[in-house]
Amino acid sequence: STDKNEKLKIIKDKFNIDYKDIFFIDDNFINLKDAFSLGVECYMATWGFNNKEQQKEANKLGIILLKLEDIKNI
Protein backbone atom coordinates (compact mmCIF):
# COMPACT_ATOMS: atom_id res chain seq x y z
CA SER A 1 0.00 0.00 0.00
CA THR A 2 1.07 3.59 -0.54
CA ASP A 3 -1.26 4.73 2.27
CA LYS A 4 1.03 5.49 5.22
CA ASN A 5 -1.80 5.18 7.77
CA GLU A 6 -2.58 1.71 6.45
CA LYS A 7 1.09 0.78 6.88
CA LEU A 8 1.07 2.16 10.42
CA LYS A 9 -1.99 0.02 11.21
CA ILE A 10 -0.21 -3.06 9.87
CA ILE A 11 2.79 -2.31 12.12
CA LYS A 12 0.50 -1.72 15.12
CA ASP A 13 -1.36 -4.98 14.57
CA LYS A 14 1.67 -7.10 13.67
CA PHE A 15 3.61 -6.10 16.78
CA ASN A 16 0.53 -5.76 19.00
CA ILE A 17 1.41 -2.20 20.06
CA ASP A 18 -0.43 1.09 20.37
CA TYR A 19 -0.09 3.88 17.85
CA LYS A 20 1.59 5.99 20.55
CA ASP A 21 4.48 3.48 20.57
CA ILE A 22 5.32 4.15 16.91
CA PHE A 23 7.84 6.80 15.88
CA PHE A 24 7.17 8.12 12.37
CA ILE A 25 9.57 10.30 10.37
CA ASP A 26 8.36 11.81 7.09
CA ASP A 27 8.83 14.97 5.08
CA ASN A 28 5.23 15.21 3.88
CA PHE A 29 2.99 17.36 6.09
CA ILE A 30 -0.23 15.58 5.10
CA ASN A 31 1.20 12.14 5.95
CA LEU A 32 2.39 13.45 9.30
CA LYS A 33 -0.89 15.21 10.08
CA ASP A 34 -2.84 12.01 9.36
CA ALA A 35 -0.49 9.83 11.42
CA PHE A 36 -0.49 12.35 14.27
CA SER A 37 -4.29 12.16 14.39
CA LEU A 38 -3.93 8.42 15.13
CA GLY A 39 -1.70 9.15 18.11
CA VAL A 40 1.60 8.29 16.42
CA GLU A 41 4.69 10.21 17.62
CA CYS A 42 5.63 12.18 14.51
CA TYR A 43 8.79 13.91 13.34
CA MET A 44 9.01 16.15 10.28
CA ALA A 45 12.21 15.79 8.27
CA THR A 46 12.96 19.45 7.55
CA TRP A 47 15.49 18.55 4.84
CA GLY A 48 12.78 16.97 2.70
CA PHE A 49 9.89 18.14 0.54
CA ASN A 50 8.22 20.70 2.77
CA ASN A 51 8.39 24.43 3.29
CA LYS A 52 8.59 26.82 6.23
CA GLU A 53 4.79 27.25 6.36
CA GLN A 54 4.25 23.47 6.56
CA GLN A 55 6.95 23.25 9.23
CA LYS A 56 5.20 25.99 11.19
CA GLU A 57 1.83 24.17 10.92
CA ALA A 58 3.43 20.88 11.96
CA ASN A 59 5.04 22.55 14.95
CA LYS A 60 1.68 24.05 16.01
CA LEU A 61 0.18 20.54 16.04
CA GLY A 62 3.00 19.20 18.20
CA ILE A 63 4.88 17.41 15.44
CA ILE A 64 8.58 17.59 16.20
CA LEU A 65 10.77 19.24 13.57
CA LEU A 66 13.82 17.11 12.86
CA LYS A 67 17.00 18.40 11.24
CA LEU A 68 19.36 16.06 9.44
CA GLU A 69 22.04 16.59 12.09
CA ASP A 70 19.53 15.55 14.78
CA ILE A 71 19.56 11.98 13.39
CA LYS A 72 23.05 11.51 14.82
CA ASN A 73 21.63 11.98 18.33
CA ILE A 74 18.84 9.41 18.06
C-alpha positions in Angstrom: 0.0 0.0 0.0 1.1 3.6 -0.5 -1.3 4.7 2.3 1.0 5.5 5.2 -1.8 5.2 7.8 -2.6 1.7 6.4 1.1 0.8 6.9 1.1 2.2 10.4 -2.0 0.0 11.2 -0.2 -3.1 9.9 2.8 -2.3 12.1 0.5 -1.7 15.1 -1.4 -5.0 14.6 1.7 -7.1 13.7 3.6 -6.1 16.8 0.5 -5.8 19.0 1.4 -2.2 20.1 -0.4 1.1 20.4 -0.1 3.9 17.8 1.6 6.0 20.6 4.5 3.5 20.6 5.3 4.1 16.9 7.8 6.8 15.9 7.2 8.1 12.4 9.6 10.3 10.4 8.4 11.8 7.1 8.8 15.0 5.1 5.2 15.2 3.9 3.0 17.4 6.1 -0.2 15.6 5.1 1.2 12.1 6.0 2.4 13.5 9.3 -0.9 15.2 10.1 -2.8 12.0 9.4 -0.5 9.8 11.4 -0.5 12.4 14.3 -4.3 12.2 14.4 -3.9 8.4 15.1 -1.7 9.2 18.1 1.6 8.3 16.4 4.7 10.2 17.6 5.6 12.2 14.5 8.8 13.9 13.3 9.0 16.1 10.3 12.2 15.8 8.3 13.0 19.4 7.6 15.5 18.5 4.8 12.8 17.0 2.7 9.9 18.1 0.5 8.2 20.7 2.8 8.4 24.4 3.3 8.6 26.8 6.2 4.8 27.3 6.4 4.3 23.5 6.6 7.0 23.3 9.2 5.2 26.0 11.2 1.8 24.2 10.9 3.4 20.9 12.0 5.0 22.6 15.0 1.7 24.0 16.0 0.2 20.5 16.0 3.0 19.2 18.2 4.9 17.4 15.4 8.6 17.6 16.2 10.8 19.2 13.6 13.8 17.1 12.9 17.0 18.4 11.2 19.4 16.1 9.4 22.0 16.6 12.1 19.5 15.6 14.8 19.6 12.0 13.4 23.1 11.5 14.8 21.6 12.0 18.3 18.8 9.4 18.1 
